[in-house]
Amino acid sequence: MAASTVVSGTRTLVLEETRVTRYVAFAETAGGFTLPDPARPGGSDLTFEGFEFPGVIESPSVIFFRTRHTGRPTFSVSLNTASLTIFTFTDADPPERSWHEIIPADRPGGSPSLQAQNNQLIFGVTGDGTVTFGDVVIFYTSNELTVKVPLVITAAKA
């Protein structure tokens, strides 16, 4: 919990602000996905859209993921138009790696890198070979302590 202090004469006023680390785990990446994907037209990119960062506050965040590659492809990762990673594999690179990248608090132009709603994460691969990505998780700072879970109420059948 962060605290802001204001001094006024002989009194000290304190305002407490909630600051917790939260994460978004992309469950659909647990088994991995390979790019380029010959089963999809234009299968060199994969986009995750519409996910949320509840209570996100403007501060640096971190993305974690794993890769396994063949050949010498180049891959890129971007989030809401902020370029996070561009890397070209060489013959000397190990076939499997774990990555973590700092997500800057702001994108070029000054808007926050993470938004409360409607985020877009893009993985792309070009060049000779393939990249299998997996276990994608993003850690961020939030001002909300609880997770909101929508309730679904249905009428009981008679």
N, C-alpha and C positions, 0 to 999 in steps of 0.2 A: 504494500500500500504506500503510495507516495503522499507526501503532505506538503501543502503550500502554507507558508507562514506570512502573516501581515502584522507589522508592528505599528500600533497607533497609540502614541503617548506612552503610558505605562502598562498598557494591556497588550497581550499577544493573542491574536486570533489565529486558529488553525483550521484549515479546510482539508479534509482527507479525501483523496481521490482513489478509486479502485483501479489497480493495475495488475492484471494477471496474464500469464502466458497461456494461450489456447492453441489448439491445432486443428487443422482440417486434414484428414487422411482420405485419400482417394481410393476407396475400397476396390474399385474396378481395376486398379493397377496392381493388386496383390499378385496376380498370376503373370503379370508382365504383358506388354504389347510391343510388337515389332514393327519398325518402319524402315524402309517403305513396305507397305502392305499390299501385295499384289492382288488381294481379294477386293480391294476398294479402288475405284477410279480416283486418280490424284492422291494415292495412298502414301505420299511422302510426309504428310502432316497429320497430326491428330490434335483436335481442339476439345477442351473441356470448357463448357460454358454454363453460366447461370448459378455458379456456386457462391456461397456467402461466407463472410467473416463477421459474425455477430459481435457488436461492440468494438469493432476495430478502431484503434487510435493511430494517428500518424506517427510511425516510428519504424526503424529498420526491422525486417522480418527475415526468416530463413526458410529456404526450400531444401528438402532432402530427397534424393532418389538414387536408384541403382541403374547401372547400364551393363550390358553385355554386347559385344560387337563382333562383326566379321568384316574383313577387308579394312579399307581406310576411309570410312565415311566421315562426313562433317555433320554434327548435330547442333541444333539451337533450341533454346527454351526461352519463351517470353511470357510475361504476365501483364495483361492490360497495356500493351504496347511498350512495356519496359523490357529491354533485352537483358536477360539474366546470364545466359551462357551461350557461347559459340565455341566449339571445339572440334578439331580434326584429329582423328586417331591416326597413329603411325604404326608401322610393324613392330616397334619396340614397346608399345602400350600393352599392359595386361588385358586379357579379354574381358574381365569383369572388374568393375569399379563401383565405389560408392561416392556420391557427390553431395556437397552442401554449398549453397550459394546464398550470399547476402542479398536480400531484396531491399533496394533503397527505399527510404521513407517517401520520397517524391520521384515522379517521372520527370523527364525533360519537359519544361513548360510549367512545372510547379504543382500539378495535380497529384494527389496521393496515389501511390503504387497499388495499394489494396483498397477496395471499396467494400462497404457493408453488404452490397448485393450486386448481382450481375457481373461477376468477374469472368475473365477469359484467360486460360492457360493453354499455350500452344507448344507442342513438341514437333520439331521438324528434322528431317534427315535428307541430305543430298550426297552425291558422290558415289564412290565404289564401295558397296557393302551394305550391311544392315546394322541397326541398333535396336536392342530390346531394352525398354525402360520398365522399371517396376518400383513398387513400394514408395509412391510419391506422397510426401507429407509436407505441409507448410505450417510453421510455427509463427504466431503473431501476438501482439499485445492487445488486450481487450480491456474495456472498462465495465464489463458485465461478469458477474460471478457465476450466474446460473445459465443453464441451457434451456431454451424454450422448446418444448415438445408439443406440437399441435395435437389436440384431442379430437378424436373422431367419434361422434355419437350417432348410433344407428337405432332406428325404432325396432323394438322386439317384435317378433312374429307371434301372432295369436294362435 
